[in-house]
Amino acid sequence: MAIWKQATDLERINAWNRGCLVEHLGMQVTAIGDDWLRGTMPVDARTKQPFGLLHGGASVALAESLGSLAGNLCLDAGEMAVGLDINANHVRAVTAGFVTGTARALHIGRTTQVWEIRIEDERAKLVCISRLTLAVVPRETPKPI
């Protein structure tokens, strides 16, 4: 049974990411199942550290982006999920190609959510494992500056 409360059209989800960090780093949501969301990120000049390896911060950005997108799909229109805490263990270096992250819910509550995001290389080898805690808050209309 699907956990999503909002439409899970990939084109719509990827449109949310235009003009922000997700687009700048080349991330793309590629698949969605009943209880998981998957996306890719290139390992290139935008996402590498000076020694030619995938930057740990880029892996964390992918994890938080996928987890936050998934978390928000589980909410009604009047709510939003925002990052409260994230941790990551980087277990394998990547120097080229793409990495793929899959976000799965560990807990979907009224005020918090916990997501596990597994990031793998093109050989399906674990690169990073992350846990993201989201706070569920009311969605406010942005105030003009």
KAGI-V114241 format. One record per helix or strand of 3 or more residues. SS is the DSSP state (helix for helix, strand for strand). FROM is the first residue (numbers start at 0). TO is the last residue. If there is no record, write none. Layout:
SS,FROM,TO  SS,FROM,TO
This chain:
helix,9,15  helix,20,23  strand,27,31  strand,35,41  helix,55,72  strand,78,89  strand,97,107  strand,111,119  strand,125,137
